[in-house]
Amino acid sequence: MSKDSNARIQKGKVLSFLPTGEYYFTKGLKAYHRRDFIKAKKYLGRALQLEPGEPMIACQLAIVWTELGEYEKSNQLLHVILEELDEEMAECHYFLANNYAHMGFFKDAFQHAKSYLELDAEGDFVEETEDLLELLEMESDDLDEELYAQDDLIVRQEQARELLETGYFPKAIELLNEVISDYPEYWSAYNNLALAHFYLGETEKAEDILNDVLERNPGNLHALCNSLVFSHYLKEVEAVQELVEILKKIQPILTEHQFKLGATFALVGEYTIAYLWLKKLYKQGFQGDGPFYYWLSYAAYYTGRENFAKNIWKKVLEMNPDKEGFEPWNEEQASIHGFEDHSGAIFQKLESDYLEERLFAIFLLSISKDRENLLYSKRIEQNRKLTELEHLYLSFLSKNEPSFVADAHEIAEQLYQYHQPIGTVEAGLYLLWFTIFHEIYDQDVQFKNKQAWAAATEYLWNKLSSRKLSQQELAERYGISAATVGKYVKMINRFLTNYEF
């Protein structure tokens, strides 16, 4: 080696390489033009860390988020630019208009499109913005009314989804029926309505809704996936196999549909194909919510990818700490996907407008591993929705004070002997019992034969769910006669005028 080359090496050691925001911005742009959005996101994110006040970097990163389908993250950056970095950066309004249009918030899209044209009448995106406005205005004589109506639909659907996720099934049904009445061809509402009825144990009604959707909108992916889930829970083996084969042939383009397909396959135990769909989304940079990582971890674990599953589970716990203990490798909890022992869900149900849901929440509290802390929590003391009946129930649990609510609790305990852990399907049985109790507790009815009340409730729940379990079978389970079961079934039917069994 020559003296000169050695000098060059020594010189190289002295000079250090300190990449700047501009360096990473350039690399990000190159990756963007190659349509390698994952690398573009990485480089531009690093550039923004080094130069957090540079609006051009933030804007380019927002564009990448849009390309990845992460419209909310893109919008957050664009609003930061306009509100904190450069309020005169008019093109941000154009990008916001496009994002909001993709998300279905047409009123916001319209407002930002108009803002762009007002601020930069000769800008680079004028033609595209005018095309967007034309699209938003098509066949609409009253734009404001039309846009507000569509936004209203999105908001109500989101409210219904939150009610479903937190277990407020009757309230979700009420809201979804209103949505369907106003928007008869909004299929998403029908699918969610079917789920709500299924969770309440009204499986026949749920299946009828899905069949109606598939008849009027053939090939509806969400309806097909929900049908598979229903058949899985009802242990309809042939129907499950048939639907799995149908869904395996579907190759959806939309990210939302790919996630739905992957999560559904994971839920019914088809982990190999579930992993293919969910890992594909993960590789594309899909930033899903808790359920995405939850099912990705399960699919990875059950296809032999334990280390990857454990890394993904860390994200699950970051988003939802209540999932601790529900890891796929935790055999005791692996099959439980309900809300038992989840204090967050219990408190949410205690805020319900429906008395039967609040009573059910108190029963869940009674079987929680954190029972004592929950009983004496400030959130319960300060809950103004709790009536005298719920306070009597809580008093019974904390002080063992005898009351007629104790009878309702003991009957729920009878059911719990045969239906635990309590998942979303089993929840329908307990909600039915507390609905029955709510309807008749002030009518001077005696609850002495608790086994009979439990057996009759379970019989009606099975009937609602189209399960074939005879009164004789339930009589043997609860140690009473079939005639007694029949007597109590008739008694409940006489009292419940709002329900058809």
LUMLUM-197228 format. One record per residue (C-alpha): residue number from 1; residue in one letter; z, y negated, x negated. Coordinates in nm, 3 decimals. Layout:
% LUMLUM-197228
{site NUM; "A"; {Z; Y; X}};
...
This chain:
% LUMLUM-197228
{site 1; "M"; {0.000; 0.000; 0.000}};
{site 2; "S"; {-0.093; -0.343; -0.141}};
{site 3; "K"; {0.140; -0.630; -0.213}};
{site 4; "D"; {-0.034; -0.837; 0.057}};
{site 5; "S"; {0.019; -0.576; 0.326}};
{site 6; "N"; {0.386; -0.551; 0.234}};
{site 7; "A"; {0.415; -0.926; 0.267}};
{site 8; "R"; {0.262; -0.908; 0.611}};
{site 9; "I"; {0.521; -0.649; 0.713}};
{site 10; "Q"; {0.804; -0.868; 0.582}};
{site 11; "K"; {0.656; -1.162; 0.770}};
{site 12; "G"; {0.638; -0.954; 1.084}};
{site 13; "K"; {1.006; -0.882; 1.057}};
{site 14; "V"; {1.092; -1.248; 1.040}};
{site 15; "L"; {0.890; -1.357; 1.344}};
{site 16; "S"; {1.039; -1.245; 1.678}};
{site 17; "F"; {0.842; -1.208; 2.002}};
{site 18; "L"; {0.995; -1.405; 2.290}};
{site 19; "P"; {0.779; -1.360; 2.601}};
{site 20; "T"; {0.785; -1.653; 2.841}};
{site 21; "G"; {0.741; -1.693; 3.212}};
{site 22; "E"; {0.380; -1.791; 3.148}};
{site 23; "Y"; {0.326; -1.467; 2.953}};
{site 24; "Y"; {0.450; -1.248; 3.239}};
{site 25; "F"; {0.268; -1.465; 3.494}};
{site 26; "T"; {-0.061; -1.398; 3.312}};
{site 27; "K"; {0.010; -1.024; 3.299}};
{site 28; "G"; {0.099; -1.031; 3.668}};
{site 29; "L"; {-0.228; -1.203; 3.758}};
{site 30; "K"; {-0.428; -0.947; 3.561}};
{site 31; "A"; {-0.250; -0.663; 3.739}};
{site 32; "Y"; {-0.308; -0.838; 4.073}};
{site 33; "H"; {-0.683; -0.869; 4.011}};
{site 34; "R"; {-0.688; -0.497; 3.922}};
{site 35; "R"; {-0.511; -0.445; 4.259}};
{site 36; "D"; {-0.221; -0.280; 4.077}};
{site 37; "F"; {0.033; -0.448; 4.302}};
{site 38; "I"; {0.334; -0.255; 4.176}};
{site 39; "K"; {0.287; -0.383; 3.820}};
{site 40; "A"; {0.195; -0.727; 3.951}};
{site 41; "K"; {0.524; -0.737; 4.143}};
{site 42; "K"; {0.714; -0.631; 3.830}};
{site 43; "Y"; {0.556; -0.889; 3.598}};
{site 44; "L"; {0.565; -1.176; 3.845}};
{site 45; "G"; {0.925; -1.098; 3.933}};
{site 46; "R"; {1.015; -1.121; 3.564}};
{site 47; "A"; {0.818; -1.446; 3.533}};
{site 48; "L"; {1.012; -1.596; 3.823}};
{site 49; "Q"; {1.341; -1.491; 3.661}};
{site 50; "L"; {1.244; -1.679; 3.346}};
{site 51; "E"; {1.111; -1.983; 3.535}};
{site 52; "P"; {1.284; -1.985; 3.877}};
{site 53; "G"; {1.172; -2.336; 3.959}};
{site 54; "E"; {0.797; -2.275; 3.919}};
{site 55; "P"; {0.633; -2.276; 4.265}};
{site 56; "M"; {0.302; -2.126; 4.143}};
{site 57; "I"; {0.479; -1.811; 4.020}};
{site 58; "A"; {0.678; -1.782; 4.341}};
{site 59; "C"; {0.364; -1.827; 4.551}};
{site 60; "Q"; {0.172; -1.560; 4.361}};
{site 61; "L"; {0.463; -1.317; 4.397}};
{site 62; "A"; {0.469; -1.391; 4.771}};
{site 63; "I"; {0.099; -1.299; 4.788}};
{site 64; "V"; {0.174; -0.966; 4.615}};
{site 65; "W"; {0.455; -0.894; 4.864}};
{site 66; "T"; {0.202; -0.954; 5.142}};
{site 67; "E"; {-0.043; -0.707; 4.984}};
{site 68; "L"; {0.238; -0.450; 4.978}};
{site 69; "G"; {0.305; -0.507; 5.348}};
{site 70; "E"; {0.645; -0.668; 5.283}};
{site 71; "Y"; {0.583; -0.970; 5.503}};
{site 72; "E"; {0.946; -1.073; 5.543}};
{site 73; "K"; {1.006; -1.086; 5.166}};
{site 74; "S"; {0.685; -1.282; 5.125}};
{site 75; "N"; {0.794; -1.528; 5.392}};
{site 76; "Q"; {1.134; -1.577; 5.230}};
{site 77; "L"; {0.969; -1.684; 4.905}};
{site 78; "L"; {0.718; -1.909; 5.079}};
{site 79; "H"; {0.996; -2.086; 5.270}};
{site 80; "V"; {1.193; -2.132; 4.947}};
{site 81; "I"; {0.887; -2.300; 4.793}};
{site 82; "L"; {0.843; -2.540; 5.085}};
{site 83; "E"; {1.213; -2.614; 5.131}};
{site 84; "E"; {1.333; -2.626; 4.768}};
{site 85; "L"; {1.050; -2.629; 4.514}};
{site 86; "D"; {0.741; -2.813; 4.641}};
{site 87; "E"; {0.719; -2.923; 5.003}};
{site 88; "E"; {0.361; -3.043; 4.948}};
{site 89; "M"; {0.228; -2.699; 4.847}};
{site 90; "A"; {0.017; -2.675; 5.163}};
{site 91; "E"; {-0.133; -2.333; 5.093}};
{site 92; "C"; {0.210; -2.181; 5.161}};
{site 93; "H"; {0.156; -2.266; 5.527}};
{site 94; "Y"; {-0.170; -2.070; 5.524}};
{site 95; "F"; {0.000; -1.764; 5.373}};
{site 96; "L"; {0.288; -1.793; 5.621}};
{site 97; "A"; {0.042; -1.813; 5.910}};
{site 98; "N"; {-0.124; -1.490; 5.800}};
{site 99; "N"; {0.209; -1.312; 5.749}};
{site 100; "Y"; {0.344; -1.414; 6.088}};
{site 101; "A"; {0.019; -1.304; 6.254}};
{site 102; "H"; {0.055; -0.959; 6.093}};
{site 103; "M"; {0.416; -0.938; 6.211}};
{site 104; "G"; {0.322; -1.029; 6.568}};
{site 105; "F"; {0.499; -1.368; 6.570}};
{site 106; "F"; {0.197; -1.556; 6.695}};
{site 107; "K"; {0.371; -1.880; 6.783}};
{site 108; "D"; {0.491; -1.920; 6.423}};
{site 109; "A"; {0.148; -1.821; 6.293}};
{site 110; "F"; {-0.014; -2.089; 6.507}};
{site 111; "Q"; {0.230; -2.359; 6.393}};
{site 112; "H"; {0.184; -2.287; 6.022}};
{site 113; "A"; {-0.194; -2.268; 6.058}};
{site 114; "K"; {-0.195; -2.613; 6.222}};
{site 115; "S"; {0.039; -2.746; 5.951}};
{site 116; "Y"; {-0.199; -2.628; 5.680}};
{site 117; "L"; {-0.499; -2.803; 5.835}};
{site 118; "E"; {-0.299; -3.124; 5.882}};
{site 119; "L"; {-0.173; -3.125; 5.521}};
{site 120; "D"; {-0.493; -3.016; 5.346}};
{site 121; "A"; {-0.798; -3.080; 5.563}};
{site 122; "E"; {-1.032; -3.002; 5.272}};
{site 123; "G"; {-0.833; -2.719; 5.117}};
{site 124; "D"; {-0.958; -2.386; 4.987}};
{site 125; "F"; {-0.845; -2.197; 5.298}};
{site 126; "V"; {-0.970; -2.427; 5.574}};
{site 127; "E"; {-1.243; -2.191; 5.693}};
{site 128; "E"; {-1.009; -1.890; 5.695}};
{site 129; "T"; {-0.742; -2.089; 5.878}};
{site 130; "E"; {-0.986; -2.199; 6.146}};
{site 131; "D"; {-1.092; -1.836; 6.193}};
{site 132; "L"; {-0.728; -1.739; 6.231}};
{site 133; "L"; {-0.668; -2.010; 6.490}};
{site 134; "E"; {-0.975; -1.897; 6.681}};
{site 135; "L"; {-0.838; -1.544; 6.683}};
{site 136; "L"; {-0.499; -1.665; 6.806}};
{site 137; "E"; {-0.656; -1.876; 7.078}};
{site 138; "M"; {-0.909; -1.625; 7.210}};
{site 139; "E"; {-0.919; -1.586; 7.586}};
{site 140; "S"; {-0.606; -1.796; 7.624}};
{site 141; "D"; {-0.614; -2.103; 7.850}};
{site 142; "D"; {-0.249; -2.177; 7.790}};
{site 143; "L"; {-0.178; -2.101; 7.425}};
{site 144; "D"; {0.190; -2.195; 7.419}};
{site 145; "E"; {0.273; -1.977; 7.717}};
{site 146; "E"; {0.077; -1.685; 7.574}};
{site 147; "L"; {0.233; -1.712; 7.229}};
{site 148; "Y"; {0.586; -1.746; 7.360}};
{site 149; "A"; {0.530; -1.442; 7.583}};
{site 150; "Q"; {0.421; -1.230; 7.288}};
{site 151; "D"; {0.714; -1.347; 7.078}};
{site 152; "D"; {0.943; -1.265; 7.369}};
{site 153; "L"; {0.806; -0.910; 7.372}};
{site 154; "I"; {0.876; -0.864; 7.000}};
{site 155; "V"; {1.231; -1.000; 7.033}};
{site 156; "R"; {1.314; -0.780; 7.333}};
{site 157; "Q"; {1.176; -0.471; 7.164}};
{site 158; "E"; {1.387; -0.546; 6.856}};
{site 159; "Q"; {1.696; -0.588; 7.075}};
{site 160; "A"; {1.624; -0.251; 7.238}};
{site 161; "R"; {1.583; -0.085; 6.898}};
{site 162; "E"; {1.921; -0.219; 6.785}};
{site 163; "L"; {2.084; -0.093; 7.105}};
{site 164; "L"; {1.939; 0.253; 7.042}};
{site 165; "E"; {2.054; 0.262; 6.681}};
{site 166; "T"; {2.409; 0.164; 6.775}};
{site 167; "G"; {2.434; 0.408; 7.066}};
{site 168; "Y"; {2.421; 0.166; 7.359}};
{site 169; "F"; {2.184; 0.394; 7.550}};
{site 170; "P"; {2.236; 0.275; 7.913}};
{site 171; "K"; {2.191; -0.087; 7.809}};
{site 172; "A"; {1.882; 0.005; 7.607}};
{site 173; "I"; {1.734; 0.180; 7.912}};
{site 174; "E"; {1.797; -0.128; 8.125}};
{site 175; "L"; {1.623; -0.356; 7.875}};
{site 176; "L"; {1.330; -0.121; 7.808}};
{site 177; "N"; {1.260; -0.079; 8.179}};
{site 178; "E"; {1.236; -0.459; 8.202}};
{site 179; "V"; {0.992; -0.464; 7.908}};
{site 180; "I"; {0.774; -0.193; 8.065}};
{site 181; "S"; {0.775; -0.376; 8.396}};
{site 182; "D"; {0.644; -0.691; 8.223}};
{site 183; "Y"; {0.414; -0.510; 7.974}};
{site 184; "P"; {0.290; -0.185; 8.137}};
{site 185; "E"; {0.082; -0.078; 7.835}};
{site 186; "Y"; {0.334; -0.151; 7.560}};
{site 187; "W"; {0.366; 0.210; 7.444}};
{site 188; "S"; {0.641; 0.149; 7.191}};
{site 189; "A"; {0.879; 0.061; 7.475}};
{site 190; "Y"; {0.799; 0.389; 7.652}};
{site 191; "N"; {0.871; 0.588; 7.336}};
{site 192; "N"; {1.205; 0.417; 7.288}};
{site 193; "L"; {1.288; 0.465; 7.656}};
{site 194; "A"; {1.225; 0.837; 7.616}};
{site 195; "L"; {1.464; 0.846; 7.318}};
{site 196; "A"; {1.735; 0.668; 7.515}};
{site 197; "H"; {1.713; 0.916; 7.803}};
{site 198; "F"; {1.711; 1.207; 7.559}};
{site 199; "Y"; {2.025; 1.085; 7.383}};
{site 200; "L"; {2.196; 1.065; 7.722}};
{site 201; "G"; {2.107; 1.431; 7.782}};
{site 202; "E"; {1.833; 1.351; 8.034}};
{site 203; "T"; {1.576; 1.559; 7.848}};
{site 204; "E"; {1.348; 1.634; 8.141}};
{site 205; "K"; {1.315; 1.264; 8.216}};
{site 206; "A"; {1.254; 1.192; 7.847}};
{site 207; "E"; {0.979; 1.454; 7.825}};
{site 208; "D"; {0.813; 1.322; 8.140}};
{site 209; "I"; {0.793; 0.976; 7.985}};
{site 210; "L"; {0.630; 1.111; 7.667}};
{site 211; "N"; {0.384; 1.322; 7.867}};
{site 212; "D"; {0.289; 1.011; 8.064}};
{site 213; "V"; {0.230; 0.817; 7.739}};
{site 214; "L"; {0.014; 1.095; 7.591}};
{site 215; "E"; {-0.188; 1.120; 7.913}};
{site 216; "R"; {-0.254; 0.746; 7.927}};
{site 217; "N"; {-0.274; 0.690; 7.550}};
{site 218; "P"; {-0.390; 1.020; 7.396}};
{site 219; "G"; {-0.293; 1.079; 7.033}};
{site 220; "N"; {-0.006; 0.829; 7.035}};
{site 221; "L"; {0.166; 0.923; 6.708}};
{site 222; "H"; {0.515; 0.811; 6.802}};
{site 223; "A"; {0.500; 1.010; 7.127}};
{site 224; "L"; {0.384; 1.322; 6.940}};
{site 225; "C"; {0.660; 1.282; 6.680}};
{site 226; "N"; {0.926; 1.227; 6.945}};
{site 227; "S"; {0.802; 1.535; 7.133}};
{site 228; "L"; {0.852; 1.737; 6.815}};
{site 229; "V"; {1.205; 1.602; 6.771}};
{site 230; "F"; {1.293; 1.685; 7.132}};
{site 231; "S"; {1.157; 2.039; 7.101}};
{site 232; "H"; {1.348; 2.084; 6.774}};
{site 233; "Y"; {1.681; 1.986; 6.930}};
{site 234; "L"; {1.614; 2.197; 7.239}};
{site 235; "K"; {1.533; 2.496; 7.013}};
{site 236; "E"; {1.186; 2.541; 7.168}};
{site 237; "V"; {1.045; 2.736; 6.873}};
{site 238; "E"; {0.688; 2.780; 6.996}};
{site 239; "A"; {0.654; 2.414; 7.093}};
{site 240; "V"; {0.789; 2.309; 6.754}};
{site 241; "Q"; {0.537; 2.524; 6.568}};
{site 242; "E"; {0.249; 2.397; 6.781}};
{site 243; "L"; {0.342; 2.030; 6.733}};
{site 244; "V"; {0.400; 2.074; 6.358}};
{site 245; "E"; {0.048; 2.213; 6.319}};
{site 246; "I"; {-0.098; 1.923; 6.517}};
{site 247; "L"; {0.089; 1.661; 6.315}};
{site 248; "K"; {0.000; 1.822; 5.981}};
{site 249; "K"; {-0.366; 1.743; 6.054}};
{site 250; "I"; {-0.303; 1.373; 6.113}};
{site 251; "Q"; {-0.373; 1.132; 5.826}};
{site 252; "P"; {-0.240; 0.791; 5.937}};
{site 253; "I"; {-0.348; 0.474; 5.759}};
{site 254; "L"; {-0.068; 0.241; 5.867}};
{site 255; "T"; {0.248; 0.241; 5.655}};
{site 256; "E"; {0.464; 0.248; 5.969}};
{site 257; "H"; {0.290; 0.564; 6.092}};
{site 258; "Q"; {0.317; 0.734; 5.753}};
{site 259; "F"; {0.692; 0.669; 5.751}};
{site 260; "K"; {0.732; 0.793; 6.108}};
{site 261; "L"; {0.546; 1.113; 6.022}};
{site 262; "G"; {0.744; 1.175; 5.701}};
{site 263; "A"; {1.082; 1.107; 5.864}};
{site 264; "T"; {1.000; 1.331; 6.160}};
{site 265; "F"; {0.899; 1.621; 5.937}};
{site 266; "A"; {1.223; 1.579; 5.739}};
{site 267; "L"; {1.434; 1.571; 6.054}};
{site 268; "V"; {1.293; 1.903; 6.179}};
{site 269; "G"; {1.327; 2.068; 5.837}};
{site 270; "E"; {0.962; 2.056; 5.726}};
{site 271; "Y"; {1.070; 1.914; 5.392}};
{site 272; "T"; {0.762; 1.992; 5.181}};
{site 273; "I"; {0.519; 1.784; 5.385}};
{site 274; "A"; {0.791; 1.526; 5.455}};
{site 275; "Y"; {0.832; 1.477; 5.081}};
{site 276; "L"; {0.456; 1.430; 5.033}};
{site 277; "W"; {0.443; 1.144; 5.284}};
{site 278; "L"; {0.768; 0.974; 5.187}};
{site 279; "K"; {0.711; 1.001; 4.811}};
{site 280; "K"; {0.361; 0.858; 4.860}};
{site 281; "L"; {0.513; 0.551; 5.025}};
{site 282; "Y"; {0.775; 0.528; 4.751}};
{site 283; "K"; {0.507; 0.531; 4.479}};
{site 284; "Q"; {0.320; 0.254; 4.660}};
{site 285; "G"; {0.629; 0.036; 4.635}};
{site 286; "F"; {0.729; 0.065; 5.000}};
{site 287; "Q"; {1.066; -0.109; 5.034}};
{site 288; "G"; {1.205; 0.080; 5.330}};
{site 289; "D"; {1.538; 0.047; 5.504}};
{site 290; "G"; {1.828; 0.293; 5.496}};
{site 291; "P"; {1.659; 0.570; 5.701}};
{site 292; "F"; {1.359; 0.574; 5.464}};
{site 293; "Y"; {1.574; 0.647; 5.160}};
{site 294; "Y"; {1.796; 0.880; 5.362}};
{site 295; "W"; {1.509; 1.109; 5.457}};
{site 296; "L"; {1.343; 1.077; 5.117}};
{site 297; "S"; {1.665; 1.199; 4.955}};
{site 298; "Y"; {1.690; 1.493; 5.197}};
{site 299; "A"; {1.324; 1.588; 5.148}};
{site 300; "A"; {1.358; 1.564; 4.769}};
{site 301; "Y"; {1.676; 1.773; 4.761}};
{site 302; "Y"; {1.539; 2.052; 4.980}};
{site 303; "T"; {1.221; 2.074; 4.774}};
{site 304; "G"; {1.414; 2.127; 4.451}};
{site 305; "R"; {1.420; 1.769; 4.319}};
{site 306; "E"; {1.797; 1.727; 4.300}};
{site 307; "N"; {1.814; 1.453; 4.035}};
{site 308; "F"; {1.562; 1.236; 4.218}};
{site 309; "A"; {1.747; 1.298; 4.546}};
{site 310; "K"; {2.075; 1.180; 4.392}};
{site 311; "N"; {1.915; 0.866; 4.250}};
{site 312; "I"; {1.764; 0.781; 4.590}};
{site 313; "W"; {2.099; 0.848; 4.761}};
{site 314; "K"; {2.246; 0.559; 4.561}};
{site 315; "K"; {2.011; 0.328; 4.754}};
{site 316; "V"; {2.125; 0.486; 5.083}};
{site 317; "L"; {2.488; 0.400; 5.003}};
{site 318; "E"; {2.396; 0.048; 4.893}};
{site 319; "M"; {2.240; -0.016; 5.234}};
{site 320; "N"; {2.482; 0.189; 5.442}};
{site 321; "P"; {2.816; 0.280; 5.277}};
{site 322; "D"; {2.915; 0.473; 5.595}};
{site 323; "K"; {2.676; 0.750; 5.486}};
{site 324; "E"; {2.913; 0.855; 5.209}};
{site 325; "G"; {2.993; 1.222; 5.263}};
{site 326; "F"; {2.660; 1.291; 5.436}};
{site 327; "E"; {2.470; 1.381; 5.118}};
{site 328; "P"; {2.222; 1.669; 5.157}};
{site 329; "W"; {2.409; 1.864; 4.888}};
{site 330; "N"; {2.734; 1.828; 5.084}};
{site 331; "E"; {2.711; 2.151; 5.285}};
{site 332; "E"; {2.991; 2.055; 5.522}};
{site 333; "Q"; {2.812; 1.740; 5.633}};
{site 334; "A"; {2.446; 1.819; 5.563}};
{site 335; "S"; {2.362; 1.904; 5.923}};
{site 336; "I"; {2.541; 1.607; 6.075}};
{site 337; "H"; {2.325; 1.304; 6.145}};
{site 338; "G"; {2.537; 1.152; 6.422}};
{site 339; "F"; {2.800; 0.881; 6.413}};
{site 340; "E"; {3.126; 1.077; 6.425}};
{site 341; "D"; {3.391; 0.921; 6.204}};
{site 342; "H"; {3.178; 0.610; 6.150}};
{site 343; "S"; {3.411; 0.319; 6.214}};
{site 344; "G"; {3.119; 0.075; 6.230}};
{site 345; "A"; {2.958; 0.262; 6.520}};
{site 346; "I"; {3.296; 0.292; 6.696}};
{site 347; "F"; {3.353; -0.083; 6.682}};
{site 348; "Q"; {2.999; -0.150; 6.800}};
{site 349; "K"; {3.052; 0.072; 7.103}};
{site 350; "L"; {3.380; -0.104; 7.176}};
{site 351; "E"; {3.172; -0.422; 7.220}};
{site 352; "S"; {2.949; -0.258; 7.481}};
{site 353; "D"; {2.917; -0.405; 7.829}};
{site 354; "Y"; {2.953; -0.053; 7.972}};
{site 355; "L"; {3.304; 0.081; 8.031}};
{site 356; "E"; {3.201; 0.444; 7.978}};
{site 357; "E"; {3.071; 0.362; 7.629}};
{site 358; "R"; {3.394; 0.186; 7.537}};
{site 359; "L"; {3.595; 0.486; 7.658}};
{site 360; "F"; {3.370; 0.715; 7.454}};
{site 361; "A"; {3.429; 0.494; 7.149}};
{site 362; "I"; {3.805; 0.535; 7.190}};
{site 363; "F"; {3.764; 0.912; 7.208}};
{site 364; "L"; {3.557; 0.900; 6.886}};
{site 365; "L"; {3.836; 0.693; 6.734}};
{site 366; "S"; {4.087; 0.964; 6.832}};
{site 367; "I"; {3.902; 1.231; 6.632}};
{site 368; "S"; {3.825; 1.005; 6.337}};
{site 369; "K"; {3.969; 1.085; 5.996}};
{site 370; "D"; {4.061; 0.713; 5.984}};
{site 371; "R"; {4.231; 0.722; 6.323}};
{site 372; "E"; {4.554; 0.542; 6.233}};
{site 373; "N"; {4.389; 0.249; 6.059}};
{site 374; "L"; {4.141; 0.207; 6.344}};
{site 375; "L"; {4.408; 0.220; 6.614}};
{site 376; "Y"; {4.600; -0.073; 6.469}};
{site 377; "S"; {4.306; -0.278; 6.342}};
{site 378; "K"; {4.276; -0.646; 6.426}};
{site 379; "R"; {3.925; -0.591; 6.559}};
{site 380; "I"; {4.071; -0.386; 6.843}};
{site 381; "E"; {4.360; -0.626; 6.904}};
{site 382; "Q"; {4.116; -0.918; 6.927}};
{site 383; "N"; {3.853; -0.737; 7.139}};
{site 384; "R"; {3.833; -0.932; 7.465}};
{site 385; "K"; {3.603; -0.683; 7.633}};
{site 386; "L"; {3.874; -0.418; 7.659}};
{site 387; "T"; {4.015; -0.388; 8.011}};
{site 388; "E"; {4.352; -0.256; 8.121}};
{site 389; "L"; {4.205; 0.094; 8.137}};
{site 390; "E"; {4.100; 0.097; 7.771}};
{site 391; "H"; {4.435; -0.051; 7.667}};
{site 392; "L"; {4.609; 0.231; 7.852}};
{site 393; "Y"; {4.392; 0.480; 7.665}};
{site 394; "L"; {4.473; 0.320; 7.329}};
{site 395; "S"; {4.844; 0.309; 7.420}};
{site 396; "F"; {4.835; 0.680; 7.498}};
{site 397; "L"; {4.682; 0.753; 7.158}};
{site 398; "S"; {4.924; 0.532; 6.963}};
{site 399; "K"; {5.248; 0.592; 7.153}};
{site 400; "N"; {5.169; 0.911; 7.347}};
{site 401; "E"; {5.260; 0.730; 7.669}};
{site 402; "P"; {5.166; 0.948; 7.968}};
{site 403; "S"; {4.905; 0.807; 8.206}};
{site 404; "F"; {4.608; 0.925; 8.409}};
{site 405; "V"; {4.387; 0.826; 8.113}};
{site 406; "A"; {4.554; 1.107; 7.920}};
{site 407; "D"; {4.387; 1.350; 8.164}};
{site 408; "A"; {4.044; 1.208; 8.083}};
{site 409; "H"; {4.118; 1.242; 7.712}};
{site 410; "E"; {4.232; 1.603; 7.746}};
{site 411; "I"; {3.917; 1.694; 7.939}};
{site 412; "A"; {3.707; 1.537; 7.662}};
{site 413; "E"; {3.908; 1.751; 7.419}};
{site 414; "Q"; {3.815; 2.057; 7.624}};
{site 415; "L"; {3.449; 1.967; 7.572}};
{site 416; "Y"; {3.511; 1.901; 7.204}};
{site 417; "Q"; {3.620; 2.263; 7.151}};
{site 418; "Y"; {3.261; 2.371; 7.210}};
{site 419; "H"; {3.057; 2.062; 7.118}};
{site 420; "Q"; {3.132; 1.934; 6.770}};
{site 421; "P"; {3.044; 1.759; 6.550}};
{site 422; "I"; {2.923; 1.489; 6.785}};
{site 423; "G"; {2.566; 1.388; 6.707}};
{site 424; "T"; {2.323; 1.183; 6.915}};
{site 425; "V"; {2.243; 1.476; 7.146}};
{site 426; "E"; {2.606; 1.577; 7.206}};
{site 427; "A"; {2.695; 1.212; 7.270}};
{site 428; "G"; {2.520; 1.243; 7.606}};
{site 429; "L"; {2.774; 1.502; 7.722}};
{site 430; "Y"; {3.073; 1.278; 7.645}};
{site 431; "L"; {2.906; 0.972; 7.794}};
{site 432; "L"; {2.844; 1.174; 8.110}};
{site 433; "W"; {3.210; 1.274; 8.130}};
{site 434; "F"; {3.338; 0.918; 8.086}};
{site 435; "T"; {3.082; 0.800; 8.341}};
{site 436; "I"; {3.223; 1.054; 8.588}};
{site 437; "F"; {3.578; 0.945; 8.508}};
{site 438; "H"; {3.485; 0.577; 8.541}};
{site 439; "E"; {3.332; 0.634; 8.884}};
{site 440; "I"; {3.624; 0.824; 9.036}};
{site 441; "Y"; {3.944; 0.738; 8.850}};
{site 442; "D"; {4.055; 0.481; 9.111}};
{site 443; "Q"; {3.982; 0.707; 9.410}};
{site 444; "D"; {4.311; 0.898; 9.404}};
{site 445; "V"; {4.154; 1.209; 9.253}};
{site 446; "Q"; {4.370; 1.458; 9.067}};
{site 447; "F"; {4.257; 1.593; 8.729}};
{site 448; "K"; {4.493; 1.888; 8.717}};
{site 449; "N"; {4.238; 2.165; 8.650}};
{site 450; "K"; {4.100; 2.026; 8.327}};
{site 451; "Q"; {3.897; 2.337; 8.241}};
{site 452; "A"; {3.718; 2.305; 8.576}};
{site 453; "W"; {3.633; 1.938; 8.520}};
{site 454; "A"; {3.503; 2.015; 8.172}};
{site 455; "A"; {3.297; 2.315; 8.290}};
{site 456; "A"; {3.144; 2.119; 8.579}};
{site 457; "T"; {3.057; 1.827; 8.351}};
{site 458; "E"; {2.894; 2.058; 8.098}};
{site 459; "Y"; {2.700; 2.233; 8.376}};
{site 460; "L"; {2.559; 1.902; 8.501}};
{site 461; "W"; {2.478; 1.791; 8.145}};
{site 462; "N"; {2.287; 2.114; 8.083}};
{site 463; "K"; {2.103; 2.068; 8.410}};
{site 464; "L"; {2.004; 1.715; 8.311}};
{site 465; "S"; {1.887; 1.852; 7.976}};
{site 466; "S"; {1.688; 2.134; 8.140}};
{site 467; "R"; {1.902; 2.393; 7.961}};
{site 468; "K"; {1.955; 2.722; 8.140}};
{site 469; "L"; {2.330; 2.784; 8.137}};
{site 470; "S"; {2.470; 2.936; 8.455}};
{site 471; "Q"; {2.795; 2.850; 8.628}};
{site 472; "Q"; {2.910; 3.205; 8.555}};
{site 473; "E"; {2.853; 3.161; 8.180}};
{site 474; "L"; {3.050; 2.836; 8.183}};
{site 475; "A"; {3.323; 2.993; 8.390}};
{site 476; "E"; {3.367; 3.261; 8.124}};
{site 477; "R"; {3.368; 2.998; 7.849}};
{site 478; "Y"; {3.646; 2.793; 8.011}};
{site 479; "G"; {3.844; 3.085; 8.156}};
{site 480; "I"; {3.798; 3.006; 8.525}};
{site 481; "S"; {3.596; 3.151; 8.813}};
{site 482; "A"; {3.232; 3.071; 8.888}};
{site 483; "A"; {3.339; 2.963; 9.237}};
{site 484; "T"; {3.570; 2.703; 9.084}};
{site 485; "V"; {3.290; 2.566; 8.868}};
{site 486; "G"; {3.067; 2.537; 9.174}};
{site 487; "K"; {3.343; 2.364; 9.371}};
{site 488; "Y"; {3.390; 2.097; 9.104}};
{site 489; "V"; {3.015; 2.046; 9.058}};
{site 490; "K"; {2.986; 1.967; 9.430}};
{site 491; "M"; {3.288; 1.737; 9.408}};
{site 492; "I"; {3.135; 1.536; 9.123}};
{site 493; "N"; {2.801; 1.512; 9.305}};
{site 494; "R"; {2.975; 1.366; 9.611}};
{site 495; "F"; {3.137; 1.092; 9.406}};
{site 496; "L"; {2.841; 0.995; 9.187}};
{site 497; "T"; {2.602; 0.805; 9.409}};
{site 498; "N"; {2.414; 0.639; 9.121}};
{site 499; "Y"; {2.312; 0.961; 8.948}};
{site 500; "E"; {2.077; 1.238; 9.057}};
{site 501; "F"; {2.156; 1.589; 8.932}};
